């Protein structure tokens, strides 16, 4: 629904990330509401492992909305895992950072709903690696309005989706914990436990598979 540009402030001379709603969604009220919600939710949180938002701009005359965000120079966890699993002490460090970020998110009454390696940016190497969680486009407030999500829409990424998201049940912070658990598994093993399955099989796996103990693999 959006595209991200690297931008430079002409007066302050610092770089930032400009996340802009694609023009074809400018007249879609539900997409615009989700985009504005992302900016508002991120702006109320301050945490070293969450990407920061500096401003939310809604231009007039039908121009696209955009977020002015912290620029995090690095690579995604997804690209890092393409090289293979992480060393256990590195994975543990990142897991602690992400769990700390979720404490802040959940403490604000917000659920991310799309935690996956592609939404985690890394800086540094080895034991000094730092993670930042980003992309709150699917986030939801615990007591918020769900009207920005179309009825019957599967919200989340199938490979990391929690069972209650599949069945359209009420989602709370436990869905994020489930997704973080899968990310930790992938950091330690280099692949998801449902890797290689077709889409329908993946959804069945999340819904029906027994809990897996790490010692099983």
C-alpha positions as semicolon CSV with decimal commas, in nm:
position;residue;x (nm);y (nm);z (nm)
1;X;0,000;0,000;0,000
2;X;0,296;0,233;0,035
3;X;0,647;0,301;-0,088
4;X;0,946;0,421;0,117
5;X;1,201;0,678;-0,001
6;X;1,529;0,789;0,150
7;X;1,498;1,166;0,197
8;X;1,718;1,450;0,319
9;X;1,586;1,751;0,511
10;X;1,693;2,060;0,317
11;X;1,741;2,280;0,624
12;X;1,845;2,036;0,900
13;X;2,056;1,827;0,660
14;X;1,966;1,494;0,820
15;X;1,833;1,189;0,641
16;X;1,496;1,029;0,709
17;X;1,268;0,768;0,560
18;X;0,962;0,902;0,378
19;X;0,682;0,644;0,373
20;X;0,422;0,752;0,120
21;X;0,080;0,607;0,047
22;X;0,065;0,495;-0,315
23;X;-0,144;0,732;-0,532
24;X;-0,390;0,459;-0,630
25;X;-0,498;0,431;-0,263
26;X;-0,548;0,805;-0,207
27;X;-0,927;0,778;-0,243
28;X;-0,959;0,452;-0,045
29;X;-1,093;0,560;0,295
30;X;-1,005;0,230;0,467
31;X;-0,646;0,228;0,342
32;X;-0,601;0,594;0,438
33;X;-0,741;0,523;0,785
34;X;-0,494;0,235;0,831
35;X;-0,205;0,451;0,714
36;X;-0,295;0,737;0,950
37;X;-0,341;0,487;1,235
38;X;0,011;0,352;1,176
39;X;0,160;0,701;1,207
40;X;-0,043;0,787;1,516
41;X;0,041;0,461;1,694
42;X;0,413;0,484;1,620
43;X;0,428;0,849;1,726
44;X;0,308;0,766;2,077
45;X;0,583;0,510;2,140
46;X;0,947;0,574;2,228
47;X;1,180;0,277;2,243
48;X;1,535;0,209;2,116
49;X;1,416;-0,101;1,929
50;X;1,115;0,059;1,758
51;X;1,143;0,279;1,451
52;X;1,054;0,639;1,533
53;X;0,805;0,866;1,354
54;X;0,878;1,240;1,327
55;X;0,568;1,361;1,144
56;X;0,247;1,259;0,967
57;X;0,139;1,475;0,676
58;X;-0,196;1,463;0,498
59;X;-0,171;1,701;0,203
60;X;-0,483;1,847;0,046
61;X;-0,590;1,837;-0,320
62;X;-0,582;1,456;-0,337
63;X;-0,207;1,418;-0,285
64;X;-0,087;1,104;-0,102
65;X;-0,037;1,101;0,276
66;X;0,314;1,035;0,403
67;X;0,504;0,957;0,722
68;X;0,839;1,113;0,807
69;X;1,022;0,833;0,986
70;X;1,358;0,758;1,141
71;X;1,601;0,628;0,881
72;X;1,755;0,303;1,000
73;X;2,060;0,224;0,787
74;X;2,097;-0,153;0,785
75;X;1,956;-0,472;0,644
76;X;1,651;-0,681;0,727
77;X;1,663;-0,990;0,944
78;X;1,515;-1,168;0,642
79;X;1,824;-1,094;0,433
80;X;2,051;-1,190;0,724
81;X;1,878;-1,528;0,761
82;X;1,920;-1,594;0,389
83;X;2,284;-1,663;0,480
84;X;2,187;-1,924;0,739
85;X;2,095;-1,943;1,110
86;X;2,241;-1,704;1,365
87;X;2,472;-1,806;1,645
88;X;2,268;-1,879;1,959
89;X;2,408;-1,587;2,162
90;X;2,331;-1,346;1,875
91;X;1,977;-1,483;1,833
92;X;1,921;-1,456;2,209
93;X;2,035;-1,092;2,210
94;X;1,797;-1,002;1,927
95;X;1,513;-1,194;2,092
96;X;1,559;-0,993;2,413
97;X;1,557;-0,665;2,218
98;X;1,241;-0,756;2,027
99;X;1,067;-0,880;2,341
100;X;1,155;-0,550;2,509
101;X;1,005;-0,360;2,215
102;X;0,686;-0,567;2,241
103;X;0,658;-0,482;2,612
104;X;0,640;-0,116;2,506
105;X;0,396;-0,188;2,222
106;X;0,163;-0,401;2,435
107;X;0,192;-0,158;2,725
108;X;0,039;0,104;2,495
109;X;-0,250;-0,134;2,423
110;X;-0,132;-0,204;2,067
111;X;-0,091;-0,531;1,876
112;X;0,153;-0,537;1,583
113;X;-0,001;-0,844;1,410
114;X;0,273;-0,884;1,147
115;X;0,601;-0,967;1,319
116;X;0,838;-1,132;1,072
117;X;1,205;-1,104;0,966
118;X;1,115;-0,867;0,679
119;X;0,980;-0,617;0,937
120;X;1,295;-0,623;1,151
121;X;1,596;-0,409;1,057
122;X;1,944;-0,489;1,186
123;X;2,248;-0,272;1,250
124;X;2,592;-0,394;1,350
125;X;2,742;-0,740;1,345
126;X;2,778;-1,034;1,579
127;X;2,711;-0,978;1,947
128;X;2,676;-0,601;1,882
129;X;2,383;-0,652;1,644
130;X;2,088;-0,422;1,716
131;X;1,730;-0,477;1,598
132;X;1,444;-0,238;1,528
133;X;1,085;-0,347;1,474
134;X;0,899;-0,153;1,209
135;X;0,594;-0,152;0,979
136;X;0,288;-0,107;1,198
137;X;0,055;-0,097;0,896
138;X;-0,149;-0,388;1,034
139;X;-0,132;-0,280;1,398
140;X;-0,450;-0,263;1,605
141;X;-0,536;-0,105;1,937
142;X;-0,674;-0,341;2,200
143;X;-0,992;-0,135;2,230
144;X;-0,971;0,024;1,888
145;X;-1,201;0,030;1,588
146;X;-1,145;-0,261;1,349
147;X;-1,330;-0,092;1,062
148;X;-1,003;-0,029;0,877
149;X;-0,980;-0,403;0,818
150;X;-1,220;-0,537;0,559
151;X;-1,447;-0,823;0,674
152;X;-1,311;-1,163;0,577
153;X;-0,958;-1,030;0,531
154;X;-0,674;-1,253;0,650
155;X;-0,458;-1,006;0,845
156;X;-0,093;-1,099;0,866
157;X;0,170;-1,299;0,679
158;X;0,063;-1,667;0,642
159;X;0,401;-1,817;0,737
160;X;0,396;-1,632;1,072
161;X;0,025;-1,594;1,137
162;X;-0,129;-1,696;1,470
163;X;-0,418;-1,948;1,473
164;X;-0,670;-1,694;1,599
165;X;-0,587;-1,466;1,306
166;X;-0,662;-1,749;1,063
167;X;-1,003;-1,816;1,217
168;X;-1,101;-1,450;1,245
169;X;-1,113;-1,461;1,625
170;X;-1,037;-1,172;1,857
171;X;-0,662;-1,106;1,855
172;X;-0,463;-0,984;2,155
173;X;-0,095;-0,955;2,248
174;X;-0,051;-1,333;2,245
175;X;-0,061;-1,336;1,864
176;X;0,252;-1,116;1,861
177;X;0,423;-1,351;2,108
178;X;0,338;-1,646;1,884
179;X;0,490;-1,468;1,585
180;X;0,801;-1,369;1,780
181;X;0,840;-1,734;1,880
182;X;0,847;-1,834;1,514
183;X;1,104;-1,563;1,439
184;X;1,325;-1,690;1,723
185;X;1,291;-2,047;1,590
186;X;1,395;-1,925;1,246
187;X;1,693;-1,733;1,385
188;X;1,818;-2,049;1,559
189;X;1,749;-2,303;1,283
190;X;1,758;-2,098;0,964
191;X;1,408;-2,198;0,856
192;X;1,049;-2,208;0,975
193;X;0,899;-2,535;1,103
194;X;0,635;-2,505;0,828
195;X;0,889;-2,440;0,551
196;X;0,815;-2,603;0,216
197;X;0,438;-2,628;0,265
198;X;0,177;-2,484;0,029
199;X;-0,038;-2,194;0,151
200;X;-0,335;-2,406;0,258
201;X;-0,100;-2,651;0,430
202;X;0,070;-2,364;0,613
203;X;-0,264;-2,240;0,748
204;X;-0,357;-2,595;0,851
205;X;-0,019;-2,633;1,023
206;X;-0,073;-2,322;1,233
207;X;-0,424;-2,436;1,320
208;X;-0,376;-2,808;1,379
209;X;-0,010;-2,895;1,444
210;X;0,083;-2,985;1,799
211;X;0,324;-2,765;1,986
212;X;0,682;-2,844;1,882
213;X;0,957;-2,876;2,134
214;X;1,294;-2,748;2,021
215;X;1,446;-3,088;2,101
216;X;1,228;-3,244;1,831
217;X;1,456;-3,103;1,562
